[in-house]
Amino acid sequence: MAKKQWSNWSGMVVCEPSEIHFPTSEEEVVKIVQQAAEAKTRIRIVGTGHSFSHLVYTNDILISLDKLKGLIDVDKEKGEATVWAGTEIKELGALLFEHGLAQENLGDIDVQSIAGATATGTHGTGVAFGNIATQVIGLTLVTGTGEVLNISDTENPALFKAAQISLGVLGVIIKIKLKCLPAYNLEIKLVKSTFNETIEKLDHYNQENRNFEFYNFPYSETTQLRITNLTKKPPAKDGFKRYFNDVVMENGVFWVMCEFSKLFPTQSHKVSKLVAAGAVTTTKVNNSHKIFATVRNVRFNEMEYNVPADDYKMVIKDIKKRIEQRKYQVHFPIENRFVKGDDIWLSPAYDRDSAYIAVHMYKGMEYKRYFREMEEIFMAYGGRPHWGKMHYQTAESLETRYPKWEAFHKVRKQLDPEGIFLNDYLKRMFGEKTFLRGEK
Ligand SMILES: Cc1cc2nc3c(=O)[nH]c(=O)nc-3n(C[C@H](O)[C@H](O)[C@H](O)COP(=O)(O)OP(=O)(O)OC[C@H]3O[C@@H](n4cnc5c(N)ncnc54)[C@H](O)[C@@H]3O)c2cc1C
């Protein structure tokens, strides 16, 4: 147990938990939860702290599963793997690969914990794939009373659709069972295009490729496409050169531009054009888990919304127009991704094929006016926020957007009757007014 300041990846969320625990077994997790429940003390759970929102914030107890990592069980024939919930996606990729398996899809970084990534509905891109939580076929949870529950389609099935994306409010997930694919290699092509052409050919790009996404740049007509497909080619042996270009150069040059923009925000539109002009055209082949991920060393704040796939083109055109009309001082590209709808109660892609649009602002630059106005556009099209990213919604606006909101709420109350897993941010989101010991 240790007491120290905690902050998230962006540095925006900072708190000082009274205790930080790193349990090494299921029994230890149960003990920590039972003691907290008896003392009526709140608990939050942290993965690797890559969420932008206040999900993890606590001045009470923080539990990290950093010491509960690795594979527990693999069934190669069935393509199933059970892992400790604290395992980082990067570690998981390597471990699965050793057993001839891989996750079917991933987001664009690989440093989150598998529990944290799934708990917020983290997603990649590809119209044939749901977000990462759709790969979860079972999990083990320590509830707010310290009870250990196995949850899947067949064990406690009434809880399963709530538990796949739970924001850490149903309890501590300690194990996750994933449906995997036989290991595969991917080829990614980075291609430059224009906004109009990308939008015109969007359906073609989405249907003809395994994974398609693109960036558009404020104040520029340039887009950068990321087109990814299966390949039988072996990984290219360009290790250090590739690392130097992709990680050192790309992040370094971009950081210099970001600092310039921060010092001279009125020049952001010019910086954005420069970033667009520098968008690279290249091809890479590697094992799937190494292709999905990029290294992000430049820190930023982010808002990302899910909108219905059918409305996507109107939304992105509105976003582009509004940035130019209002002259927002922003030079960060906008990321556009596409996912299949699913049946997970708190999934932003619940019951609809979806597009995700993400807007970013360099750390230290003013973002509120920009994000709020972008959010207005997203909301006008039935937008649902990414749970791990910034948004300004409350229970009233959220409950109407999630058909299973009330059902999730019931499960939450059943598994955590005292609300020990809620912080102020989550209370606002769930419209809860519970007070524990010493709180007003
Ligand atoms: C640079 C960057 C790139 C990103 N790229 C993407 C992307 O491509 N796609 C995308 O969708 N998102 C992306 N994200 C968002 C990120 O994937 C999510 O915020 C994710 O939740 C972070 O995982 P984490 O392990 O850091 O979890 P944390 O941020 O630490 O926690 C997230 C939530 O999970 C809960 N949680 C964590 N562990 C457990 C557990 N064991 N049991 C119960 N609850 C738990 C926490 O309580 C919290 O509510 C990105 C974020 C950053 C900073």
Ligand as a Chemical Component Dictionary entry (heavy atoms), coordinates in Angstrom:
data_LIG
# 
_chem_comp.id                   LIG 
_chem_comp.type                 NON-POLYMER 
_chem_comp.pdbx_formal_charge   0 
_chem_comp.three_letter_code    LIG 
# 
loop_
_chem_comp_atom.comp_id 
_chem_comp_atom.atom_id 
_chem_comp_atom.alt_atom_id 
_chem_comp_atom.type_symbol 
_chem_comp_atom.charge 
_chem_comp_atom.model_Cartn_x 
_chem_comp_atom.model_Cartn_y 
_chem_comp_atom.model_Cartn_z 
_chem_comp_atom.pdbx_ordinal 
LIG C1  C1  C 0 -2.893  8.242  -26.681 1  
LIG C2  C2  C 0 -4.227  7.560  -26.539 2  
LIG C3  C3  C 0 -4.736  6.830  -27.606 3  
LIG C4  C4  C 0 -5.975  6.197  -27.496 4  
LIG N1  N1  N 0 -6.447  5.493  -28.574 5  
LIG C5  C5  C 0 -7.690  4.939  -28.512 6  
LIG C6  C6  C 0 -8.227  4.221  -29.625 7  
LIG O1  O1  O 0 -7.580  4.018  -30.632 8  
LIG N2  N2  N 0 -9.509  3.779  -29.519 9  
LIG C7  C7  C 0 -10.268 3.998  -28.422 10 
LIG O2  O2  O 0 -11.428 3.609  -28.407 11 
LIG N3  N3  N 0 -9.765  4.609  -27.333 12 
LIG C8  C8  C 0 -8.492  5.074  -27.353 13 
LIG N4  N4  N 0 -7.981  5.704  -26.240 14 
LIG C9  C9  C 0 -8.761  5.684  -24.999 15 
LIG C10 C10 C 0 -8.379  4.484  -24.141 16 
LIG O3  O3  O 0 -8.325  3.291  -24.899 17 
LIG C11 C11 C 0 -9.409  4.266  -23.029 18 
LIG O4  O4  O 0 -9.558  5.415  -22.284 19 
LIG C12 C12 C 0 -9.056  3.068  -22.137 20 
LIG O5  O5  O 0 -10.061 2.909  -21.190 21 
LIG C13 C13 C 0 -7.754  3.232  -21.400 22 
LIG O6  O6  O 0 -7.397  2.015  -20.795 23 
LIG P1  P1  P 0 -6.620  2.036  -19.400 24 
LIG O7  O7  O 0 -6.098  0.667  -19.143 25 
LIG O8  O8  O 0 -5.658  3.141  -19.389 26 
LIG O9  O9  O 0 -7.823  2.308  -18.417 27 
LIG P2  P2  P 0 -8.033  3.505  -17.347 28 
LIG O10 O10 O 0 -8.087  4.781  -18.096 29 
LIG O11 O11 O 0 -7.034  3.373  -16.277 30 
LIG O12 O12 O 0 -9.457  3.120  -16.825 31 
LIG C14 C14 C 0 -10.576 3.186  -17.675 32 
LIG C15 C15 C 0 -11.808 2.633  -16.985 33 
LIG O13 O13 O 0 -11.680 1.237  -16.809 34 
LIG C16 C16 C 0 -11.906 0.893  -15.454 35 
LIG N5  N5  N 0 -11.066 -0.267 -15.133 36 
LIG C17 C17 C 0 -9.746  -0.412 -15.340 37 
LIG N6  N6  N 0 -9.349  -1.617 -14.906 38 
LIG C18 C18 C 0 -10.440 -2.241 -14.386 39 
LIG C19 C19 C 0 -10.676 -3.498 -13.773 40 
LIG N7  N7  N 0 -9.697  -4.382 -13.587 41 
LIG N8  N8  N 0 -11.926 -3.784 -13.363 42 
LIG C20 C20 C 0 -12.942 -2.909 -13.538 43 
LIG N9  N9  N 0 -12.774 -1.708 -14.116 44 
LIG C21 C21 C 0 -11.546 -1.376 -14.538 45 
LIG C22 C22 C 0 -11.517 2.134  -14.674 46 
LIG O14 O14 O 0 -12.126 2.171  -13.404 47 
LIG C23 C23 C 0 -12.045 3.219  -15.589 48 
LIG O15 O15 O 0 -13.395 3.401  -15.398 49 
LIG C24 C24 C 0 -6.730  6.308  -26.295 50 
LIG C25 C25 C 0 -6.213  7.024  -25.212 51 
LIG C26 C26 C 0 -4.960  7.639  -25.331 52 
LIG C27 C27 C 0 -4.406  8.407  -24.171 53 
# 
loop_
_chem_comp_bond.comp_id 
_chem_comp_bond.atom_id_1 
_chem_comp_bond.atom_id_2 
_chem_comp_bond.value_order 
_chem_comp_bond.pdbx_ordinal 
LIG C1  C2  SING 1  
LIG C2  C3  SING 2  
LIG C2  C26 DOUB 3  
LIG C3  C4  DOUB 4  
LIG C4  N1  SING 5  
LIG C4  C24 SING 6  
LIG N1  C5  DOUB 7  
LIG C5  C6  SING 8  
LIG C5  C8  SING 9  
LIG C6  O1  DOUB 10 
LIG C6  N2  SING 11 
LIG N2  C7  SING 12 
LIG C7  O2  DOUB 13 
LIG C7  N3  SING 14 
LIG N3  C8  DOUB 15 
LIG C8  N4  SING 16 
LIG N4  C9  SING 17 
LIG N4  C24 SING 18 
LIG C9  C10 SING 19 
LIG C10 O3  SING 20 
LIG C10 C11 SING 21 
LIG C11 O4  SING 22 
LIG C11 C12 SING 23 
LIG C12 O5  SING 24 
LIG C12 C13 SING 25 
LIG C13 O6  SING 26 
LIG O6  P1  SING 27 
LIG P1  O7  DOUB 28 
LIG P1  O8  SING 29 
LIG P1  O9  SING 30 
LIG O9  P2  SING 31 
LIG P2  O10 DOUB 32 
LIG P2  O11 SING 33 
LIG P2  O12 SING 34 
LIG O12 C14 SING 35 
LIG C14 C15 SING 36 
LIG C15 O13 SING 37 
LIG C15 C23 SING 38 
LIG O13 C16 SING 39 
LIG C16 N5  SING 40 
LIG C16 C22 SING 41 
LIG N5  C17 SING 42 
LIG N5  C21 SING 43 
LIG C17 N6  DOUB 44 
LIG N6  C18 SING 45 
LIG C18 C19 SING 46 
LIG C18 C21 DOUB 47 
LIG C19 N7  SING 48 
LIG C19 N8  DOUB 49 
LIG N8  C20 SING 50 
LIG C20 N9  DOUB 51 
LIG N9  C21 SING 52 
LIG C22 O14 SING 53 
LIG C22 C23 SING 54 
LIG C23 O15 SING 55 
LIG C24 C25 DOUB 56 
LIG C25 C26 SING 57 
LIG C26 C27 SING 58 
# 
